[in-house]
Amino acid sequence: MKGETIVCIRYLYVAVPIILIVASLQWLYAIEAQAQSGNLIFCIPSPGKVLDLNPYFYIASPPLTHGTILKFLYETLAEETSNGSLEPLLATNWTMSSDGKEIVIKLRENVLWHDGYRFTSADVAFVLYAIKRFPQGDVYSIGGYISTIETPDNYTVKIKLSQPFSRFLYYLLTGYRIFPEHVFKDKDMSNTTVTDMRELVGTGPFKVSEIDLAAQIMRLVAFDRYWGGKSNIGEIVIRVVDESAPLPAMLATGQCSIAMITNPALAAPLSTNPDIRIATAKGWPYQGSYYTPASLIILNTAIYPLNITAFRQALAYAVDKERIIQLALQGFGEISSSGQLPISSRWRPGDLNELTFNITKAKEILTSLGFTLGSDGILRYPNGSPVSIKIIDTGGLASNIAPIIIQNWRSIGIDAYEETLTRLAYVNSLSLGYYQAAILLTNRPLDVDFILTVFMDRQDMPTPIGKPTQYWGWSRYVNSDFKSAIMKARQAVSEEEAFKYYAEAQRIAARDQWVIPIYYAKAIWAFNIKSFSGWDPLYAGEGFPTHRSMLSIKPYTQAQPQTQTMYIEKQATLTQRETITQEKTAGAMTQQIMPESIIIVSIVLAILVALLVAVIFLRRKYK
């Protein structure tokens, strides 16, 4: 018996170290694998809570927050890239007839919904019928142009239009998410609140695994049957946070891996952290295009003296747009043309009369209208009463813009002042016409038709003050010549012809100034480079989340050795240009992995030594 025990102990003496070494290697491998499939935490600052995720229409959620979340789950037929070209997604090819009235779309085959159903032309037709039936979610107003919809096979859709619409194809490809017929059949898509993850079925690279609307957290997992290949990231945690959240600290401590920066003032403190990088794009990825942050002043043209075109021109001349961009946006933007488009837009006519900052010109206009300057420096109406304008806004970034406008307008004698309202009170004031001027912060696609028509009143007559109107009628401005130019541009069968009429509409907008456009800002992201790599699409101006950026980002331990420098932020005003070399990458990886590895190996070795001592003791005892 004693001999058998000694033999067993000898085997134990050899086996225990082998078992422990193998176990420790497996343990380390498991840790490594967990790091490689680490969670990306995406923080979205939002003006309100997300209460539903209807893929067609934001019913009870802030539009940008709602749309950003859905980018992970749903796809459009195509996606606009940073250079303006269209990348095929659910559609692979599209054509339009020479008369602009028939469109044929070829769809991608072998695409699955997250629940395993096959994506077909029936789903696209279902979305098109929803656009026609529920205009509330038809943001580009294409439904009224659709005459017939045909699906000759599972991967072809034919659409006939009642009349040409030059921007129809672009809007259709990029402006509407495709959602499944088998999930939403017979539902009112304009009034269906979607909170059940079983209804959140898309074709995107991620699918929902958990929703906690109370905590404003959503967990997404990579869809392993995604047509574009599985993401390098196993899980994404989306955190919707308040706009006042301390994002620099959250990024530094790992509470966020990447965050949207909606307040440019945060860019400076973020740039002091060597582990944080900043990237910009022309807008936030939204549906299949970009929604660019923009600011404008809406004027109530139904009240005196804002009903005088020349008076509105004087106000426009007295807005220092460049100063607003430098002080309120930290330089992250460009001024808007007086015709409402970005100053750099290819749709802007070269002969447009720009109302650039000119205090002298503004004073001359006011004098010509019979206004006089009192001894107190305040402008007087012809009847002798002082001229004052209350500017309403909802605070936040708008409260950084308002003081500059107030200073500008006071310099021409107008007693301007600010009133900050709740979002509800602000919208009600605009809807009912109980305001003079309002600073509006919005996000909009850089599309010529959308920009020019978003505040074009759909009615033949302006809505009377006291009666509610939709956002397009807030200014109470109606101009039949402007509408006529827009309709001619829409019916154009060539881009040259469309340009002619859109230019005409811009000249009217620059002259009449029912809204004073201020700027178009850059969309900004900040991300921590210690945990993840593959940020090149962001450095190249694509933003996040886009099709390519979602598939590009990977945990740092998956990064391949880099022999070339990475793209660096274009904004030299924020930080000096720098390069990230292979040595720095390797150092960051070592810094991340080594502490955990050392601790684990130390524990394993300690256990191993203790067991070896025990085995030796037992062996001597039985000799």
C-alpha positions as CSV (number, residue, x, y, z in Angstrom):
1,M,0.0,0.0,0.0
2,K,2.8,2.3,0.9
3,G,4.6,1.6,-2.4
4,E,1.4,2.4,-4.4
5,T,1.0,5.6,-2.5
6,I,4.6,6.6,-3.3
7,V,4.0,5.9,-7.0
8,C,0.8,7.9,-6.9
9,I,2.6,10.8,-5.3
10,R,5.4,10.6,-7.9
11,Y,2.8,10.9,-10.7
12,L,1.2,13.7,-8.8
13,Y,4.5,15.4,-8.5
14,V,4.8,15.5,-12.3
15,A,1.1,15.9,-13.2
16,V,0.2,18.8,-10.9
17,P,2.7,21.3,-12.5
18,I,1.6,20.2,-16.0
19,I,-2.1,20.7,-15.1
20,L,-1.4,24.0,-13.5
21,I,0.7,25.3,-16.4
22,V,-2.0,24.3,-18.9
23,A,-4.7,25.8,-16.8
24,S,-2.8,29.0,-16.4
25,L,-2.3,29.2,-20.1
26,Q,-6.0,28.6,-20.7
27,W,-6.8,31.3,-18.1
28,L,-4.5,33.8,-19.8
29,Y,-6.0,32.9,-23.2
30,A,-9.5,33.4,-21.9
31,I,-8.5,36.8,-20.6
32,E,-6.9,37.7,-23.9
33,A,-10.0,36.5,-25.8
34,Q,-12.3,38.5,-23.6
35,A,-10.1,41.6,-24.2
36,Q,-10.3,41.0,-27.9
37,S,-14.1,40.8,-27.9
38,G,-14.2,43.8,-25.5
39,N,-17.3,46.0,-25.3
40,L,-17.3,49.3,-27.1
41,I,-19.2,51.9,-25.0
42,F,-20.7,54.5,-27.2
43,C,-22.0,57.6,-25.4
44,I,-24.6,59.8,-27.0
45,P,-25.4,63.2,-25.3
46,S,-29.1,63.9,-25.8
47,P,-31.5,66.7,-25.1
48,G,-34.0,64.2,-23.9
49,K,-34.6,60.5,-23.2
50,V,-35.2,57.8,-25.8
51,L,-38.7,56.5,-25.3
52,D,-39.2,54.5,-28.5
53,L,-37.3,53.1,-31.5
54,N,-39.8,53.1,-34.3
55,P,-37.6,52.5,-37.4
56,Y,-39.9,54.8,-39.6
57,F,-40.6,57.8,-37.4
58,Y,-39.3,59.3,-34.2
59,I,-42.4,59.5,-32.1
60,A,-41.2,60.2,-28.6
61,S,-37.4,60.4,-28.9
62,P,-35.0,63.2,-29.9
63,P,-34.5,62.7,-33.7
64,L,-30.7,62.6,-33.8
65,T,-30.4,60.3,-30.8
66,H,-33.1,58.0,-32.2
67,G,-31.5,57.9,-35.6
68,T,-28.0,57.3,-34.3
69,I,-29.0,54.2,-32.4
70,L,-31.0,52.8,-35.3
71,K,-27.9,53.1,-37.6
72,F,-26.5,50.0,-35.9
73,L,-29.6,48.0,-36.6
74,Y,-31.2,49.1,-39.8
75,E,-29.9,50.0,-43.2
76,T,-30.8,52.2,-46.2
77,L,-30.6,51.2,-49.8
78,A,-27.4,53.1,-50.1
79,E,-25.1,55.3,-47.9
80,E,-23.4,58.6,-48.7
81,T,-19.7,58.6,-48.1
82,S,-17.6,61.5,-46.9
83,N,-16.8,62.5,-50.5
84,G,-20.4,62.6,-51.5
85,S,-20.5,59.4,-53.5
86,L,-23.1,56.6,-52.8
87,E,-22.0,53.2,-51.5
88,P,-24.5,50.4,-52.2
89,L,-26.0,48.7,-49.1
90,L,-29.3,46.9,-49.5
91,A,-29.4,48.0,-53.1
92,T,-26.7,47.0,-55.6
93,N,-27.8,49.0,-58.6
94,W,-30.3,51.7,-59.6
95,T,-31.4,53.4,-62.8
96,M,-33.8,56.2,-63.7
97,S,-35.5,56.7,-67.1
98,S,-34.6,59.7,-69.2
99,D,-37.9,61.4,-68.4
100,G,-37.3,61.0,-64.7
101,K,-40.5,59.1,-64.1
102,E,-39.4,55.5,-63.7
103,I,-36.9,54.0,-61.3
104,V,-35.6,50.4,-61.2
105,I,-33.7,49.2,-58.1
106,K,-31.8,45.9,-57.9
107,L,-31.5,44.6,-54.4
108,R,-28.7,42.7,-52.7
109,E,-29.3,38.9,-52.5
110,N,-28.6,36.6,-49.5
111,V,-29.4,39.3,-46.9
112,L,-31.1,38.1,-43.7
113,W,-33.1,40.0,-41.1
114,H,-31.9,39.5,-37.6
115,D,-34.6,36.9,-36.9
116,G,-33.5,34.8,-39.8
117,Y,-36.1,35.8,-42.4
118,R,-34.8,36.6,-45.9
119,F,-34.8,40.2,-47.1
120,T,-36.7,40.6,-50.4
121,S,-38.3,43.3,-52.6
122,A,-41.5,42.8,-50.7
123,D,-39.9,44.6,-47.7
124,V,-38.8,47.6,-49.8
125,A,-42.3,47.8,-51.3
126,F,-43.8,47.7,-47.8
127,V,-41.6,50.7,-46.8
128,L,-42.7,52.6,-49.9
129,Y,-46.4,52.0,-49.1
130,A,-45.7,53.2,-45.6
131,I,-44.2,56.4,-47.0
132,K,-47.4,56.9,-49.0
133,R,-49.8,56.1,-46.2
134,F,-48.0,57.9,-43.3
135,P,-46.7,61.3,-44.4
136,Q,-45.6,62.1,-40.8
137,G,-42.4,60.1,-41.4
138,D,-41.9,61.1,-45.0
139,V,-39.2,63.6,-44.2
140,Y,-38.3,64.3,-47.8
141,S,-41.9,64.4,-49.1
142,I,-41.5,61.8,-51.8
143,G,-44.7,59.9,-51.1
144,G,-46.9,62.2,-53.2
145,Y,-44.7,61.5,-56.2
146,I,-45.1,57.7,-56.1
147,S,-47.7,56.5,-58.6
148,T,-47.1,52.7,-58.7
149,I,-44.8,50.1,-57.1
150,E,-44.0,46.8,-58.7
151,T,-41.9,43.8,-57.5
152,P,-41.3,41.6,-60.6
153,D,-39.0,39.3,-58.6
154,N,-37.6,39.0,-55.1
155,Y,-34.7,41.4,-55.9
156,T,-36.2,44.0,-58.2
157,V,-38.3,47.0,-57.4
158,K,-39.9,49.3,-60.1
159,I,-41.3,52.7,-59.1
160,K,-43.3,54.9,-61.4
161,L,-43.7,58.6,-60.5
162,S,-46.6,60.8,-61.3
163,Q,-44.2,63.6,-62.2
164,P,-40.4,64.0,-62.2
165,F,-38.6,64.9,-58.9
166,S,-34.9,65.5,-59.5
167,R,-33.9,64.6,-56.0
168,F,-36.3,61.6,-55.6
169,L,-33.7,58.9,-56.2
170,Y,-31.1,60.4,-53.8
171,Y,-33.8,60.7,-51.1
172,L,-35.1,57.2,-51.7
173,L,-31.7,55.6,-51.5
174,T,-30.4,57.5,-48.5
175,G,-33.3,58.9,-46.6
176,Y,-35.4,55.9,-45.5
177,R,-34.6,52.9,-43.3
178,I,-35.8,49.6,-44.7
179,F,-37.7,47.7,-42.0
180,P,-39.4,44.2,-42.3
181,E,-42.9,43.6,-43.5
182,H,-43.3,40.4,-41.4
183,V,-42.7,42.4,-38.2
184,F,-44.7,45.6,-38.9
185,K,-47.5,44.5,-41.3
186,D,-50.9,46.1,-40.5
187,K,-49.3,48.6,-38.1
188,D,-49.7,52.3,-38.1
189,M,-46.1,53.3,-38.6
190,S,-46.7,56.9,-37.7
191,N,-48.1,56.0,-34.3
192,T,-46.4,52.7,-33.3
193,T,-44.2,52.9,-30.3
194,V,-41.4,50.3,-30.5
195,T,-39.7,49.3,-27.3
196,D,-39.8,45.5,-27.6
197,M,-36.5,44.1,-28.7
198,R,-38.4,41.4,-30.6
199,E,-39.6,44.1,-33.0
200,L,-36.2,45.7,-33.5
201,V,-35.3,43.5,-36.4
202,G,-33.0,44.9,-39.0
203,T,-30.4,43.9,-41.5
204,G,-27.5,45.9,-39.9
205,P,-24.2,44.6,-38.5
206,F,-25.5,44.6,-34.9
207,K,-28.7,43.3,-33.3
208,V,-30.3,44.0,-30.0
209,S,-29.6,41.9,-27.0
210,E,-30.9,44.1,-24.2
211,I,-32.8,47.3,-23.8
212,D,-33.1,49.3,-20.5
213,L,-35.0,52.5,-21.3
214,A,-35.1,53.5,-17.6
215,A,-31.3,53.5,-17.5
216,Q,-31.0,54.7,-21.1
217,I,-28.7,51.8,-22.0
218,M,-28.9,49.4,-24.9
219,R,-26.7,46.4,-25.6
220,L,-26.0,45.3,-29.1
221,V,-24.2,42.1,-30.3
222,A,-22.6,41.5,-33.6
223,F,-24.9,39.8,-36.1
224,D,-22.9,36.7,-37.2
225,R,-24.9,36.3,-40.4
226,Y,-24.5,39.9,-41.6
227,W,-24.1,40.1,-45.3
228,G,-21.1,42.5,-45.0
229,G,-19.1,40.2,-42.7
230,K,-19.1,40.0,-38.9
231,S,-17.9,43.0,-36.9
232,N,-14.6,42.8,-35.0
233,I,-16.5,44.1,-31.9
234,G,-18.5,41.5,-30.1
235,E,-20.7,43.9,-28.2
236,I,-21.6,47.6,-28.3
237,V,-23.1,49.3,-25.2
238,I,-25.0,52.5,-26.1
239,R,-25.4,55.0,-23.3
240,V,-27.7,57.9,-23.8
241,V,-26.5,60.6,-21.4
242,D,-27.5,64.2,-20.6
243,E,-26.0,66.9,-22.7
244,S,-24.3,68.2,-19.5
245,A,-22.6,64.9,-18.8
246,P,-18.8,65.2,-18.1
247,L,-17.7,63.5,-21.3
248,P,-14.0,64.3,-20.9
249,A,-13.9,62.5,-17.6
250,M,-16.1,59.6,-18.8
251,L,-13.8,59.0,-21.8
252,A,-10.7,59.2,-19.6
253,T,-12.0,56.6,-17.1
254,G,-13.5,54.1,-19.6
255,Q,-17.1,55.0,-19.0
256,C,-17.2,55.8,-22.8
257,S,-15.0,54.4,-25.5
258,I,-16.3,56.9,-28.0
259,A,-18.7,59.9,-27.7
260,M,-20.5,62.3,-29.9
261,I,-19.4,65.8,-28.9
262,T,-22.4,68.1,-29.5
263,N,-20.8,71.0,-27.5
264,P,-17.6,72.2,-29.3
265,A,-16.4,73.8,-26.0
266,L,-15.5,70.3,-24.8
267,A,-13.0,69.9,-27.6
268,A,-10.3,71.9,-25.8
269,P,-10.2,69.9,-22.5
270,L,-10.4,66.7,-24.5
271,S,-7.3,67.6,-26.5
272,T,-5.1,67.7,-23.3
273,N,-5.5,63.9,-22.8
274,P,-2.9,62.0,-24.8
275,D,-5.1,58.9,-24.9
276,I,-8.0,60.8,-26.5
277,R,-8.3,61.6,-30.2
278,I,-10.8,64.0,-31.9
279,A,-12.2,63.5,-35.4
280,T,-14.7,65.5,-37.4
281,A,-17.1,64.9,-40.3
282,K,-19.4,67.1,-42.4
283,G,-22.3,65.9,-40.3
284,W,-23.7,63.1,-38.1
285,P,-24.3,59.8,-39.9
286,Y,-28.1,59.7,-40.1
287,Q,-30.1,57.1,-42.1
288,G,-28.0,56.9,-45.3
289,S,-26.6,60.5,-45.4
290,Y,-25.2,63.1,-43.0
291,Y,-27.1,65.5,-40.8
292,T,-25.1,68.6,-40.3
293,P,-25.4,70.8,-37.2
294,A,-26.7,74.2,-38.2
295,S,-28.0,77.4,-36.6
296,L,-30.3,80.1,-37.9
297,I,-32.5,82.9,-36.6
298,I,-36.2,82.5,-37.4
299,L,-38.0,85.8,-37.8
300,N,-41.8,86.2,-37.3
301,T,-42.7,88.0,-40.6
302,A,-46.3,88.4,-39.5
303,I,-45.5,91.2,-37.0
304,Y,-44.2,94.8,-37.4
305,P,-41.4,95.7,-38.2
306,L,-40.3,92.1,-39.0
307,N,-42.8,92.1,-41.8
308,I,-40.6,94.6,-43.7
309,T,-38.1,92.9,-46.0
310,A,-35.5,95.7,-45.7
311,F,-35.7,95.6,-41.8
312,R,-35.0,91.9,-41.9
313,Q,-32.1,92.6,-44.3
314,A,-30.7,95.1,-41.7
315,L,-30.8,92.5,-39.0
316,A,-29.0,90.0,-41.3
317,Y,-26.2,92.5,-42.1
318,A,-25.8,93.0,-38.3
319,V,-25.0,89.3,-37.5
320,D,-21.2,88.5,-37.2
321,K,-21.3,84.9,-38.3
322,E,-17.5,84.5,-38.3
323,R,-17.3,85.6,-34.7
324,I,-20.1,83.2,-33.7
325,I,-18.2,80.3,-35.3
326,Q,-14.9,81.2,-33.5
327,L,-16.4,81.8,-30.1
328,A,-19.4,79.5,-29.9
329,L,-18.0,76.7,-32.1
330,Q,-14.3,77.0,-31.3
331,G,-13.8,77.2,-35.1
332,F,-15.5,74.0,-36.0
333,G,-17.8,75.2,-38.8
334,E,-18.3,77.5,-41.8
335,I,-20.7,80.4,-42.3
336,S,-23.9,79.9,-44.1
337,S,-24.7,81.7,-47.3
338,S,-27.5,84.3,-47.2
339,G,-29.3,81.9,-49.6
340,Q,-29.4,79.3,-46.7
341,L,-26.9,76.8,-48.1
342,P,-23.3,76.4,-46.8
343,I,-21.1,79.0,-48.3
344,S,-19.0,76.2,-49.9
345,S,-22.0,74.3,-51.4
346,R,-21.7,73.4,-55.1
347,W,-25.4,74.4,-55.5
348,R,-24.7,78.0,-54.4
349,P,-24.7,80.5,-57.4
350,G,-21.6,82.6,-57.8
351,D,-23.6,85.8,-58.3
352,L,-25.6,85.5,-55.1
353,N,-25.9,88.8,-53.1
354,E,-24.4,87.9,-49.8
355,L,-25.4,90.0,-46.8
356,T,-22.0,89.9,-45.1
357,F,-21.4,91.5,-41.7
358,N,-21.7,95.3,-42.2
359,I,-22.9,97.5,-39.3
360,T,-22.7,100.6,-41.5
361,K,-25.0,99.1,-44.1
362,A,-27.5,98.0,-41.5
363,K,-27.7,101.5,-40.0
364,E,-28.2,103.0,-43.5
365,I,-31.1,100.7,-44.2
366,L,-32.8,101.5,-40.8
367,T,-32.4,105.2,-41.4
368,S,-34.0,104.9,-44.9
369,L,-37.0,103.2,-43.2
370,G,-37.6,106.2,-41.0
371,F,-36.0,104.8,-37.8
372,T,-34.1,107.3,-35.7
373,L,-31.5,106.9,-33.0
374,G,-32.4,108.3,-29.6
375,S,-30.0,110.0,-27.2
376,D,-29.8,106.8,-25.2
377,G,-28.5,105.0,-28.3
378,I,-31.7,103.0,-28.7
379,L,-33.4,103.0,-32.1
380,R,-36.9,104.6,-32.2
381,Y,-39.8,103.8,-34.4
382,P,-41.2,106.6,-36.5
383,N,-43.7,107.2,-33.6
384,G,-40.9,107.6,-31.1
385,S,-41.2,104.3,-29.2
386,P,-38.0,102.2,-28.7
387,V,-37.3,99.2,-30.9
388,S,-36.7,96.1,-28.9
389,I,-36.5,92.4,-30.0
390,K,-36.7,89.4,-27.7
391,I,-34.7,86.5,-28.9
392,I,-35.9,83.1,-27.6
393,D,-33.9,79.9,-27.4
394,T,-33.7,76.7,-25.4
395,G,-30.3,77.4,-23.7
396,G,-27.2,75.3,-24.1
397,L,-25.1,76.2,-27.1
398,A,-27.8,78.7,-28.2
399,S,-27.0,80.7,-25.0
400,N,-23.4,81.1,-26.2
401,I,-24.7,82.4,-29.6
402,A,-27.3,84.8,-28.2
403,P,-24.9,87.3,-26.5
404,I,-23.0,87.8,-29.7
405,I,-26.2,88.5,-31.7
406,I,-27.5,90.8,-28.9
407,Q,-24.3,92.8,-29.0
408,N,-24.4,93.0,-32.8
409,W,-28.0,94.2,-32.8
410,R,-27.5,96.7,-30.0
411,S,-24.7,98.2,-32.0
412,I,-27.3,99.3,-34.6
413,G,-29.6,100.6,-31.9
414,I,-31.9,97.7,-31.3
415,D,-32.7,96.8,-27.7
416,A,-32.2,93.0,-28.1
417,Y,-32.4,90.6,-25.2
418,E,-32.6,86.8,-24.6
419,E,-35.2,84.6,-23.0
420,T,-34.5,80.9,-22.5
421,L,-37.5,78.6,-22.6
422,T,-38.1,75.0,-22.1
423,R,-38.2,72.9,-25.3
424,L,-42.0,72.6,-25.1
425,A,-42.6,76.3,-24.5
426,Y,-40.2,77.2,-27.3
427,V,-41.9,75.0,-29.9
428,N,-45.4,76.3,-28.8
429,S,-44.2,79.9,-29.1
430,L,-43.0,79.2,-32.7
431,S,-46.0,77.2,-33.6
432,L,-48.5,79.8,-32.4
433,G,-46.5,82.8,-33.6
434,Y,-46.0,84.3,-30.1
435,Y,-42.4,85.4,-30.7
436,Q,-40.2,87.9,-32.6
437,A,-36.9,86.1,-33.2
438,A,-35.7,82.6,-32.3
439,I,-32.3,81.0,-32.4
440,L,-32.8,77.5,-33.8
441,L,-30.2,74.8,-33.5
442,T,-30.9,71.9,-35.8
443,N,-29.4,69.0,-37.7
444,R,-30.1,68.9,-41.5
445,P,-28.8,67.1,-44.6
446,L,-26.7,69.2,-46.9
447,D,-29.1,68.7,-49.7
448,V,-30.2,71.8,-51.6
449,D,-33.9,70.9,-51.8
450,F,-34.2,69.9,-48.2
451,I,-32.5,73.1,-46.9
452,L,-34.6,75.4,-49.1
453,T,-37.9,73.8,-48.4
454,V,-37.7,72.9,-44.7
455,F,-39.0,76.3,-43.7
456,M,-41.1,76.9,-46.9
457,D,-44.7,77.2,-45.8
458,R,-46.9,74.6,-47.5
459,Q,-50.0,76.8,-47.3
460,D,-51.1,79.5,-49.9
461,M,-51.6,81.9,-47.0
462,P,-49.5,82.3,-43.8
463,T,-51.0,80.8,-40.7
464,P,-52.6,83.5,-38.5
465,I,-50.9,84.3,-35.2
466,G,-52.6,82.2,-32.4
467,K,-53.2,79.2,-34.7
468,P,-50.7,76.4,-34.6
469,T,-48.6,75.4,-37.6
470,Q,-46.0,72.9,-38.4
471,Y,-42.3,73.9,-38.3
472,W,-42.3,74.8,-42.0
473,G,-44.8,77.7,-41.3
474,W,-43.1,79.1,-38.2
475,S,-41.9,82.2,-39.9
476,R,-45.4,83.0,-41.4
477,Y,-43.6,83.7,-44.7
478,V,-45.3,82.8,-48.0
479,N,-43.9,83.6,-51.4
480,S,-45.4,82.1,-54.6
481,D,-42.3,82.9,-56.7
482,F,-40.1,81.0,-54.3
483,K,-42.4,78.0,-54.4
484,S,-42.6,78.2,-58.2
485,A,-38.7,78.1,-58.5
486,I,-38.6,75.1,-56.2
487,M,-41.2,73.1,-58.2
488,K,-39.4,73.9,-61.4
489,A,-36.2,72.6,-59.9
490,R,-37.8,69.4,-58.8
491,Q,-39.3,68.8,-62.2
492,A,-36.0,69.3,-64.0
493,V,-34.6,66.3,-65.9
494,S,-31.0,67.5,-65.7
495,E,-28.8,68.8,-62.9
496,E,-28.0,71.9,-64.9
497,E,-31.7,72.8,-65.2
498,A,-32.2,72.0,-61.5
499,F,-29.3,74.3,-60.6
500,K,-30.9,77.2,-62.5
501,Y,-34.1,77.1,-60.5
502,Y,-32.5,76.3,-57.1
503,A,-30.3,79.3,-57.7
504,E,-33.4,81.4,-58.4
505,A,-34.9,80.2,-55.1
506,Q,-31.6,81.1,-53.2
507,R,-31.7,84.6,-54.6
508,I,-35.2,85.1,-53.2
509,A,-34.1,83.6,-49.9
510,A,-31.1,85.9,-49.7
511,R,-33.2,88.9,-50.4
512,D,-36.2,88.2,-48.1
513,Q,-34.3,86.7,-45.1
514,W,-37.4,85.2,-43.3
515,V,-34.7,83.1,-41.7
516,I,-31.2,84.4,-41.1
517,P,-28.8,81.4,-41.6
518,I,-25.7,81.6,-39.4
519,Y,-23.5,78.5,-39.8
520,Y,-23.0,74.9,-40.6
521,A,-20.9,73.1,-38.0
522,K,-18.7,70.1,-38.0
523,A,-19.8,66.9,-36.2
524,I,-17.3,66.0,-33.6
525,W,-16.3,62.7,-32.0
526,A,-13.8,61.9,-29.2
527,F,-12.5,58.4,-28.6
528,N,-10.0,56.7,-26.4
529,I,-7.2,55.0,-28.4
530,K,-6.0,52.7,-25.6
531,S,-8.7,50.1,-25.9
532,F,-9.6,50.1,-29.6
533,S,-8.0,50.7,-33.0
534,G,-9.2,50.8,-36.5
535,W,-10.3,54.4,-36.3
536,D,-9.1,55.3,-39.8
537,P,-12.6,56.0,-41.2
538,L,-13.1,58.6,-38.5
539,Y,-9.8,60.2,-39.2
540,A,-10.8,60.3,-42.9
541,G,-14.0,62.2,-42.1
542,E,-16.6,59.5,-42.3
543,G,-17.9,59.7,-38.7
544,F,-19.5,57.0,-36.5
545,P,-21.5,54.9,-37.0
546,T,-21.3,54.3,-40.7
547,H,-21.1,51.0,-42.6
548,R,-17.4,51.2,-42.9
549,S,-16.6,52.6,-39.4
550,M,-18.7,49.9,-37.7
551,L,-16.8,47.2,-39.4
552,S,-13.4,48.8,-39.1
553,I,-13.1,49.4,-35.3
554,K,-11.5,46.5,-33.4
555,P,-10.1,45.9,-29.9
556,Y,-6.5,47.1,-29.6
557,T,-5.1,43.5,-29.1
558,Q,-6.3,42.7,-32.7
559,A,-4.4,45.6,-34.2
560,Q,-1.8,44.7,-36.7
561,P,1.7,46.3,-36.5
562,Q,1.5,49.7,-38.1
563,T,4.3,50.8,-40.3
564,Q,2.8,54.0,-41.5
565,T,1.6,57.0,-39.6
566,M,-2.2,57.3,-38.9
567,Y,-4.4,60.1,-40.0
568,I,-4.5,62.9,-37.5
569,E,-7.1,65.5,-36.8
570,K,-7.5,68.2,-39.5
571,Q,-8.2,70.9,-36.9
572,A,-4.8,72.4,-36.2
573,T,-6.5,75.0,-34.1
574,L,-7.2,72.4,-31.4
575,T,-3.9,70.6,-31.1
576,Q,-0.7,70.5,-33.0
577,R,-0.5,67.9,-35.7
578,E,1.2,64.8,-34.5
579,T,1.9,61.3,-35.7
580,I,1.2,58.0,-34.0
581,T,3.9,55.5,-34.8
582,Q,4.3,51.8,-34.4
583,E,6.3,52.2,-31.3
584,K,3.6,54.2,-29.6
585,T,1.0,51.6,-30.6
586,A,3.1,48.8,-29.2
587,G,3.7,50.8,-26.0
588,A,0.0,51.4,-25.5
589,M,-0.7,47.7,-26.0
590,T,1.9,46.7,-23.5
591,Q,0.6,49.3,-21.0
592,Q,-2.9,47.9,-21.4
593,I,-2.1,44.1,-21.2
594,M,1.0,43.9,-18.9
595,P,-0.6,44.8,-15.5
596,E,-3.3,42.1,-15.7
597,S,-0.9,39.5,-17.1
598,I,1.6,40.1,-14.3
599,I,-1.0,39.8,-11.6
600,I,-2.5,36.6,-13.1
601,V,0.9,34.9,-13.6
602,S,2.0,35.8,-10.1
603,I,-1.1,34.2,-8.6
604,V,-0.6,31.1,-10.7
605,L,3.1,30.7,-9.7
606,A,2.2,31.2,-6.1
607,I,-0.4,28.4,-6.2
608,L,2.1,26.2,-8.1
609,V,4.8,26.7,-5.5
610,A,2.4,26.0,-2.6
611,L,1.3,22.7,-4.2
612,L,4.8,21.6,-5.0
613,V,5.8,22.2,-1.4
614,A,2.8,20.1,-0.3
615,V,3.7,17.3,-2.6
616,I,7.4,17.2,-1.4
617,F,6.2,17.2,2.2
618,L,3.8,14.2,1.6
619,R,6.6,12.3,-0.3
620,R,9.0,12.6,2.6
621,K,6.3,11.6,5.1
622,Y,5.6,8.3,3.4
623,K,9.3,7.3,2.8
